[in-house]
Amino acid sequence: MKPEAGGSARQSTALKHGKNFGPLYSGPQTVWFTLFFLAPIAIIIIYSFLKKGLYGGVEPEFSLDAYRYLGDKIFLGITFRTVVTSVIATVITIFIALPCGYFMAKSKNQNLLLLLIIIPFWTNFLIRVFAWMNILGNSGFLNEFLLRVGLIDDYIHFLYNQNVVILVLVYMYLPYAILPLFSSIDKFDFSLLEAARDLGATKPIAMIRVLLPNIRGGIFTAVLFTFIPIFGAYAVPLLVGGKDSYMLGNIIADQLSKSRNWPRAAAISMVLTLVTTVGVILMMNIQKRDASRLTAKTEGEPQNGGHA
């Protein structure tokens, strides 16, 4: 009890002399958060309600023209394409990442496998996209290989379609899905799978009914880390997609550089921001619910043990 009394005395003395270091610790974080998050978001919101300038920029006049554009048929079509592409790419990415994360969690060479997952981050994003263009181009590695082995007689146009956009997006964001899934599966108690097998469940059923519910937080984090950047992708649709592969990120870039319609670009950016915000809120709620369930389970175990 003496250390507690001494600690309370020191705390009360610090409070008495006004030595509250909380603002000092949180100050830099608050400044950073305000300058690089809140301020840009506020600027985007304000610009979206202003009138387009004659030569670019904005004029200080309230206008809803930018938000009226969101109901345009062309824009709605691109939005639908963006959502469909993002969902398909995310689903494929998660289906690939789940067995990868499971294998890594069961492997004895986790550090080596983690290194292999992280290695692509050492290469510039655009260089990896251009590498895919060299592989899939008309005179690329894949076409040359198929021609030499006699499987085709002429070049196949692999590039500049929606399928190759999904392929490259899956490759680009696969590590973002594998890492949170590996982290969740690595903490999983694999004896639960053995218990399910002993009770008569097949291996696939045990995976679905036991493993997946217990790594739900990791799955949702992987979906969030994959879907959000794909939803706002710009470089991949521009470089490997055709004119029918435009996504919202490309529309924002065109509005800024070609049309010079800053309010319209800001309004479209608000769509991306809202989607991101909703995803983060859902992730936080799921994590909070899982933490509450784990806490309740942990607190209930001693009681059950005591009754036993």
VENTA-V760165 format. One record per residue. N is the residue number from 1. OMEGA is omega in radians with two decimals (999 if undefined). Layout:
n:N omega:OMEGA
n:N omega:OMEGA
This chain:
n:1 omega:-3.11
n:2 omega:3.12
n:3 omega:3.14
n:4 omega:3.13
n:5 omega:3.12
n:6 omega:3.12
n:7 omega:3.12
n:8 omega:3.14
n:9 omega:3.13
n:10 omega:3.13
n:11 omega:-3.14
n:12 omega:3.10
n:13 omega:3.12
n:14 omega:3.11
n:15 omega:-3.12
n:16 omega:-3.13
n:17 omega:3.07
n:18 omega:-3.14
n:19 omega:3.09
n:20 omega:-3.03
n:21 omega:3.14
n:22 omega:3.11
n:23 omega:3.13
n:24 omega:3.13
n:25 omega:-3.06
n:26 omega:-3.09
n:27 omega:-3.14
n:28 omega:3.13
n:29 omega:3.13
n:30 omega:3.13
n:31 omega:3.13
n:32 omega:-3.12
n:33 omega:-3.11
n:34 omega:-3.06
n:35 omega:-2.97
n:36 omega:3.07
n:37 omega:-3.06
n:38 omega:-3.11
n:39 omega:3.10
n:40 omega:3.11
n:41 omega:3.12
n:42 omega:3.12
n:43 omega:3.13
n:44 omega:-3.14
n:45 omega:-3.13
n:46 omega:-3.13
n:47 omega:-3.10
n:48 omega:-3.13
n:49 omega:3.14
n:50 omega:-3.11
n:51 omega:3.13
n:52 omega:3.08
n:53 omega:-3.08
n:54 omega:-3.13
n:55 omega:-3.07
n:56 omega:-3.11
n:57 omega:-3.11
n:58 omega:3.01
n:59 omega:-3.08
n:60 omega:3.14
n:61 omega:-3.09
n:62 omega:-3.14
n:63 omega:3.08
n:64 omega:-3.12
n:65 omega:-3.11
n:66 omega:-3.12
n:67 omega:3.03
n:68 omega:3.13
n:69 omega:-3.12
n:70 omega:3.08
n:71 omega:3.13
n:72 omega:-3.08
n:73 omega:3.14
n:74 omega:-3.14
n:75 omega:3.13
n:76 omega:3.09
n:77 omega:3.11
n:78 omega:3.09
n:79 omega:3.11
n:80 omega:3.11
n:81 omega:-3.14
n:82 omega:-3.13
n:83 omega:-3.13
n:84 omega:3.13
n:85 omega:-3.12
n:86 omega:-3.13
n:87 omega:-3.13
n:88 omega:-3.13
n:89 omega:3.14
n:90 omega:3.14
n:91 omega:3.13
n:92 omega:-3.13
n:93 omega:-3.13
n:94 omega:3.13
n:95 omega:3.08
n:96 omega:-3.05
n:97 omega:-3.11
n:98 omega:3.11
n:99 omega:3.09
n:100 omega:3.12
n:101 omega:3.12
n:102 omega:3.13
n:103 omega:3.13
n:104 omega:-3.13
n:105 omega:-3.13
n:106 omega:-3.05
n:107 omega:3.06
n:108 omega:-3.13
n:109 omega:-3.08
n:110 omega:-3.11
n:111 omega:3.12
n:112 omega:-3.13
n:113 omega:3.08
n:114 omega:3.10
n:115 omega:3.14
n:116 omega:3.11
n:117 omega:-3.06
n:118 omega:-3.07
n:119 omega:3.13
n:120 omega:3.12
n:121 omega:3.13
n:122 omega:-3.13
n:123 omega:-3.14
n:124 omega:-3.11
n:125 omega:-3.09
n:126 omega:3.12
n:127 omega:3.11
n:128 omega:3.10
n:129 omega:3.13
n:130 omega:3.07
n:131 omega:3.08
n:132 omega:3.11
n:133 omega:3.10
n:134 omega:3.13
n:135 omega:-3.00
n:136 omega:-3.11
n:137 omega:-3.13
n:138 omega:3.09
n:139 omega:-3.10
n:140 omega:-3.06
n:141 omega:-3.06
n:142 omega:3.12
n:143 omega:3.13
n:144 omega:3.13
n:145 omega:-3.13
n:146 omega:3.10
n:147 omega:-3.08
n:148 omega:3.14
n:149 omega:3.06
n:150 omega:3.13
n:151 omega:3.11
n:152 omega:3.12
n:153 omega:-3.13
n:154 omega:-3.11
n:155 omega:3.04
n:156 omega:-3.13
n:157 omega:3.14
n:158 omega:-3.03
n:159 omega:2.99
n:160 omega:3.00
n:161 omega:-3.04
n:162 omega:-3.11
n:163 omega:-3.13
n:164 omega:3.04
n:165 omega:3.12
n:166 omega:3.14
n:167 omega:-3.09
n:168 omega:3.10
n:169 omega:3.11
n:170 omega:3.13
n:171 omega:-3.05
n:172 omega:-2.99
n:173 omega:3.08
n:174 omega:3.11
n:175 omega:3.13
n:176 omega:3.10
n:177 omega:-3.09
n:178 omega:-3.03
n:179 omega:3.10
n:180 omega:3.10
n:181 omega:3.08
n:182 omega:-3.14
n:183 omega:-3.14
n:184 omega:-3.11
n:185 omega:-3.13
n:186 omega:3.12
n:187 omega:-3.08
n:188 omega:3.10
n:189 omega:-3.05
n:190 omega:3.07
n:191 omega:3.09
n:192 omega:3.08
n:193 omega:3.10
n:194 omega:3.11
n:195 omega:3.11
n:196 omega:3.11
n:197 omega:3.12
n:198 omega:3.13
n:199 omega:3.03
n:200 omega:-3.13
n:201 omega:3.04
n:202 omega:-3.11
n:203 omega:3.09
n:204 omega:3.13
n:205 omega:3.11
n:206 omega:3.10
n:207 omega:-3.07
n:208 omega:-3.02
n:209 omega:-3.06
n:210 omega:-3.05
n:211 omega:-3.04
n:212 omega:3.10
n:213 omega:-3.10
n:214 omega:3.09
n:215 omega:-3.09
n:216 omega:3.12
n:217 omega:3.11
n:218 omega:3.12
n:219 omega:-3.12
n:220 omega:3.08
n:221 omega:3.11
n:222 omega:3.10
n:223 omega:-3.12
n:224 omega:-3.12
n:225 omega:-3.13
n:226 omega:-3.03
n:227 omega:-3.04
n:228 omega:3.11
n:229 omega:3.10
n:230 omega:-3.13
n:231 omega:3.12
n:232 omega:-3.08
n:233 omega:-3.13
n:234 omega:-3.01
n:235 omega:-3.07
n:236 omega:3.09
n:237 omega:-3.12
n:238 omega:-3.00
n:239 omega:-3.07
n:240 omega:3.12
n:241 omega:3.11
n:242 omega:-3.12
n:243 omega:3.12
n:244 omega:-3.13
n:245 omega:-3.14
n:246 omega:3.09
n:247 omega:-3.04
n:248 omega:3.12
n:249 omega:3.11
n:250 omega:3.11
n:251 omega:3.12
n:252 omega:3.14
n:253 omega:3.13
n:254 omega:3.13
n:255 omega:-3.14
n:256 omega:-3.00
n:257 omega:-3.07
n:258 omega:-3.13
n:259 omega:-3.10
n:260 omega:3.12
n:261 omega:-3.08
n:262 omega:3.11
n:263 omega:-3.14
n:264 omega:3.09
n:265 omega:3.12
n:266 omega:3.14
n:267 omega:3.11
n:268 omega:3.10
n:269 omega:3.10
n:270 omega:3.07
n:271 omega:3.12
n:272 omega:-3.13
n:273 omega:3.13
n:274 omega:3.10
n:275 omega:3.11
n:276 omega:-3.12
n:277 omega:3.12
n:278 omega:3.12
n:279 omega:3.13
n:280 omega:3.13
n:281 omega:3.10
n:282 omega:3.13
n:283 omega:3.14
n:284 omega:3.13
n:285 omega:3.13
n:286 omega:3.11
n:287 omega:3.11
n:288 omega:3.13
n:289 omega:3.12
n:290 omega:3.11
n:291 omega:3.11
n:292 omega:3.13
n:293 omega:3.12
n:294 omega:3.11
n:295 omega:3.13
n:296 omega:3.12
n:297 omega:-3.14
n:298 omega:3.13
n:299 omega:-3.12
n:300 omega:-3.09
n:301 omega:3.11
n:302 omega:-3.13
n:303 omega:3.12
n:304 omega:3.11
n:305 omega:3.14
n:306 omega:3.11
n:307 omega:3.13
n:308 omega:999
